[in-house]
Amino acid sequence: MTGEAASTADLLTAAKRALETYYEVRVDDDGALTFLHSEVPCAVQAMQLADGLTVLSLTCVVAWDLPVDGSISRWAAERAGEGMFGTLGVVRTAGGMDLTLRYAFPADGLTGTPLTTLLMLIVSTASQLRGEFGQEIERGVGDRTAGGPAEES
């Protein structure tokens, strides 16, 4: 195993231990960790950007398969500047738009309580955003409720 592979594997193992306290964590074929937090799907990946700089990247999908709607994009852009633990973004997909929260951070040496705390801050931000987005939907932003694909009629 190369130094880079060992470093990323060690970080993913530490992240898995930190998350397993609270979630059922799955390891995907590519090594990514996946789990659900308050019905928000999340994934953790590790990558080495340079010698001594290995980062964990956490992505949570706040809402998905939303209609392409400028008011949703505006809401996401306005809210993106307010958060400390992650960047809220709009991703265009074949099914419309997804709202994602992403946060990447240098993680070499982070284990135990500090790593758990940081991961929980990020995923709690994602579920908070999901709740806020649901309230915005009720006020008329977009055409569907927050969450997964719209039900077929």
WOPEKA-V511820 format. One record per helix or strand. SS is the DSSP state (alpha for helix, beta for strand). FROM is the first residue (numbers start at 1). LEN is the number of residues. If there is no record, write none. Layout:
ss=(SS:SS)
from=(FROM:FROM)
len=(LEN:LEN)
This chain:
ss=(alpha:beta:beta:beta:beta:alpha:beta:beta:alpha)
from=(3:26:33:40:53:70:87:96:112)
len=(18:2:5:11:14:11:7:11:27)
